[in-house]
């Protein structure tokens, strides 16, 4: 999947500059970097939730995109009805709810869930149907360890089922190592380094990447 170069500015102040890039079909890309480095802006632009400076989408025409934003949300209806907004396959919804251990929440009002429960519901809703590109912004940040493990299994199962591109923004270097085939490191609004996960996380080429990994304990 070829992505055209794009940028994003606020009041003429650039916050993100992303080069032309080729995503490999079926691969998981873990996006890492400090707060304010442009990670969420990158995800929002690709998801179509935010216009870039170029005004047109940098993605190929007809690209189907799924997006789970950093702040999960639940509409004032049942958890199951929330999930079915993402796709009408009730059997798939129930299978995925079981996989993320939220079957018992099916009839509960979604706007009354805890943060971790809302995140699990939102992940299921996002993965209800196949997409060419799925963007998950800190999908497990609100989850406990057990729920995060279930979520990671769900993400990898979805990748195997669909063969699409998955981009996961994460603050967890361990999660980047577990899930990412490739790692993209953002620094001050730029994609500074990228490559196979083991290479970037263990033998980075850029000094800024090394400092970031040393500070956060890769």
N, C-alpha and C positions, 0 to 999 in steps of 0.2 A: 504494500500500500504506500503510494507516494504522497507525501505531505509537502505542500508548497511552503516556502519560507514566509514567516509572518512576524509581526511585532504588535505590542500593545502599549499604549501610552495613556496617561491621565494628565490632563492639563499640560500637554506637550512634554511631560516627563516620562521617558521610557521606563517601563517596569519589566518588559519581557521582549527578548529578541531570539527567535527560534529559526534555525537554518532549514533549508530543504532537507527532508529526512525520509528514509525508506523503512517502513515497518514490515517485518517479516510475518507472513501469515502463520497463525498458530503459535506465535511466541508471546511470552509474558514479559512486559517491560516494567521494571520497578523504578519509580522516579523518587530520587532522594535529594536532600539539600536543606539548608537552614531555613527557619521561618523568614518569609519575605523574599525568598530566592526566585519566586515565579512559578512554583509547582502547581498551585491551585488555579492560577490564572491560565496556565498552559492547558490544564484539563477543561476549564470552563470554555475557552475558545474552541477547542476541538469538539466539545459537546454542543456547541452552538448556543450556549447560555450567555455568551459574552462576545460582542463584535470585536474583531481585531482592527488595527489601523487600516488594513487593506479593505475592510468592510465585507468582503466575500469570504466564504469558508475556505480554509486551506486544504480541506479534504477533497478527494475525488468526487465527482458528481454521482449521486445515487448511493453514497456510502451510508449504511445504516448504523446508527450510533446509539449505544446504551450508556447511561450516565447515572452514577450514584454520587451526589454532592457530599461535601464534607459534613454538612449538617443534615442528618436524616430527619424525615418528617412523616407524620401519619395524619391522614384525613379523618374527619369525624364519621367514621364508619367502621365496620369490623375489620380485623386484621386480614381475614380471608378476602373481603371485598377490596381492601387496599391492594393486596397482592394481585388480584385479578385485573386491576387496572393495567398491569404490565403485560398481560397476556391472558387469554380466556380459557386456557387448558386447566380445568379444575384438578384433574388427576396429577398433572405436573406440579401444580401449586401445592398439593397435599404431600407429594413425595419430597419436594424441597423443604416444606415446613418440617417434615419429619427429620430430614437431614440436618436441619439447623435447630432441632429440638424446640420448636415453637408451635407444634400442633395443638397443644393445650390452650394456646392463645387465640385460636382461630375465630372465636365469636366475641372476643373482647374488643372494646373500642380502641382503635389504634392510637388516638390522641391521648390515651391515658397510660401508655406503656412507659417503662423505664427507658433510659437512653440506650442501654445495651439491647433491650428487646426491640426497640424501634430500629436500630441498626440492622439487626438480623432480619426483620421484616422487610426493610428497604432493600437489602441485598437480594432476598428472594424475588421481590418485585422487579428489580433490575434485570435479573437473570432468567426471567420467565420465557423469553424467546430469543432466537439466535440473532446476533448482530455481527456486522463486519468488524466493528471496533467497540470495545467496552472500556469505559473510563470509571475507575473506582477511586474516589478521593478519601483517603484514610478510612477504609471500610470497616476496620476492626478496632478503631481507636477507643470506642465506648464499650467494647466487649471485655468480659473477663477472659482468662486464659483458655478455659474449656470451650467457650463460645467462639473465640478467635480461631481455635484449631478446627472446629467444625466449619467455620466460614472459609478458611483456607482450603479445606478439602472440597468444599462446594465450588470454589473458584477454579480449582484445578480440574474438577470433573466437567465443569462448563467448558473450559478450554478444550478438553479432549472431545467433548460432544460436538462442538461447533467449529473448531479450527479457526476461529477468528483471532484478531489481535486483542490483547488485554493490556491495559496500562493501569498500574496501581501506584498511586501516590502514597508514600508511607514514611513515617518518622522512625520506623523500626528497621534497623539495619539487619537484624536477624530475619525479619520477615522478607526483606529484599533478597536476602541470600536463599531463603527457603523457596520463594515463589518465582523470583526473576530469572528468566533466561538471559536477559540483558539488563543492565543498570544504566540509567541516565542521571547524571549529577548536574544539578542546577546551582549556579553561583551568581548572585547579584543580577538576576534576570537573564542570564545566559546559560545555554547548554554548554557547560565547560568540558565535560568528559563523558564518554559513553563506550560501551563494549560489553563483552561477556561478563556475567556477574562476578565470577571468580577473579577475573583480571582487574576489574575496577575496584572491588572490595579488598583484594589482597595485594595487588601490585599496581596502584594507580600511577598514572604518568604525571598528573598535575599536582603541584605543591598544595593548592587550595583543597584538592580532594583529600590529600594525605592528612592535612590539618583537620579537616572535617571528620574523617574517620577516626583519627586519634582522639579527638575530643569526645565523640559519641561512642567510642569503644567498639569499633567493628571487630 
